[in-house]
């Protein structure tokens, strides 16, 4: 059997095409968190972005702390700094492999549950005392920021 140079090129092109197709189907990471509240239906704000009423889910790209605020009528507003740490397979050393080379989809789904407390009206005398303290603070003259050129340089 005699092989021609054209057949060798076709085989190389077919091999390259199949390698590209296999490369396109590798690695994927799906990250998602779900926020639930007791009672359900609280409005959720994450990092100053309104997400929706609980239970609510959102996809994310980066790990780290999130400021979660839950608001519901008749309940105290709750603000929490919620850490979202990276899993062992998604760190500085393994991220490239898990995102690009693993031949299946990795899922990282987190669930956070928060309990809301019923709102309590403050006692009228406590509210009045706070108002008087704020009024007195607002009428006091402000302290000067600098006491001259030498104080600006750090000398007293």
Secondary structure, DSSP 8 states (H G I E B T S, - for coil): ----HHHHHHHHHHHHHHHHHHHHT--EEEEEEEEEEESS--EEEETTEEEEESSEEEE-S--EEEEEEEE-TTB--EEEEEEE---TTSSTTTHHHHHHT-SSEEEEEEEEEEE--B-----HHHHHHHHHHHHHHHHS----S--SHHHHTT--
